[in-house]
Amino acid sequence: MRPFIHLTLHLIVPALVAWKFYCGRWKWAFFVMVGTMLVDIDHLLADPVFDPNRCGVGFHPLHSYPAIVVYLGLLPISKLRLVALGLAIHMALDGVDCVWMKLE
């Protein structure tokens, strides 16, 4: 059930952020932030590609701590803010999933 909830949150949280903070163009904001899920392409480098008991944060290259610092550093740049926000939300949700996994 955890993987299903995790993936659902990757859609719900960007939708809520887009609706709340980008009212006039919430659809665009939502699609940009959901598009940042392409960051999961780095899962293709892992064996197995999907492991529900693996914490992706700190494991996959685009989920590494230096990459997360870059994503957060892009937030002040207005032209990149939506992408950075989508990536930051993605990493935060993956981090929550890691904590949740350890509690199981």
WOMO-V890168 format. One record per helix or strand of 3 or more residues. SS is the DSSP state (alpha for helix, beta for strand). FROM is the first residue (numbers start at 1). TO is the last residue. Records with the same first field share a line. If there is no record, write none. Layout:
SS: FROM-TO + FROM-TO
//
This chain:
alpha: 2-21 + 23-45 + 61-63 + 65-73 + 78-103
//
